[in-house]
Amino acid sequence: MADIKYYDVLLKPVITEKSMELMGEKKYTFLVHPEANKIQIREAVEKMFEGTKVLKVNTMNRRGKNKRRGYIVGRTNAIKKAIVTLTPYSKDIEFFEGI
């Protein structure tokens, strides 16, 4: 397993209708490093966003989709997604406030 620093764990936020609805429940969705585990994701969120306390982390892996262009068959990149739930008294993540 690679040595992953906390600033390499969170790749980018996921901005969809469903993820925007979950923000009202203090649940935030991120694309994360494929080798990151739940403990590393929790530490990364708490270090990168001051005043946040993570209650739980749910992760999911999505395999790449098969794509075909003529005779050539390939696969898109696989991704790992994490839904981070904050405690009720935690400060909101400021990154999502303007959206």
N, C-alpha and C positions, 0 to 999 in steps of 0.2 A: 504494500500500500504506500502510496506517495505521501510525502510530508507536505500537507496542505496548510497554508497560513490562513488566518481568519479572513483576510481581505481577498483571498482567492476563492472562498466558498460560495458567496452570493454572486451570480453572474449578472442577472438582470431581473427586474420585476415583471410579472405577468399581468398585463392590463387587458382584461376582457370584461364582458358584462357580468359574468358570474363572480369573478374576483372582486369587482367593484361592489357587488351586493354583500359579499362576505366581509368587506371592510367595516360595515356597520356592526358586525359581531366581533370586531377586533381580530379578524383573521386576514393575514396578508400572504400572497402567493409569490414565490420567487422561483426562477430557474437556478439550480445549484450545480456545483461541480459533481460529476458522475460518481466520484469516489468518496464524497463527503458523507459522514454519518450524521445521525440526529443530534448528537452531542456537539459536534463541530458546527452544525447549522445554528443551534441555540447560542453558542458562544459568539458566533459571528454577528448575529442580529443584536445581541446585547452589547457588544463592543462597538459596532458601527453606528447604532442609533442610541444615543444617550437617553437614559431614563426609561428604557423599555425593560420589561421582565417577561420572559417567555414562559407560558404555562405548558404548552405541548407543541410538538412538531410532528406532522404527518408527511410522509414522503411517498412518491410514486415514480416508478420507472416506466418510460414509454419507449418501446422498441422503435427503431426506424422503419418507415414504411417502404415497401418494395415499389420501385419505380422502374419503368421500362421505356427505352427510347430506341425503337427499331429492334435490332438484334441484341443490343447491350442491355443487360439487366443489372440494376444496382439497388442500393438502399440509402435512404436519407439518414441523417445523424440521429442517434438515440439521445433522449434528454432525460434529466431527472428533475422533478418538480417538488417543491416543498411548500406546504401550507403551515404557516406559523401562527399559533394562537397566543395572544398576549393576555396577561392577567387583567381583571376588570379595573384595577387601580393603576395600571401601567399607562405611561404616556404614549400617545399615538405616534406612529411613524410619520415624520414630517414630509417625507418624500412623496407620499400619496395625497397630501392635503389639497393641493392645487388641481387635482384631476377630477 
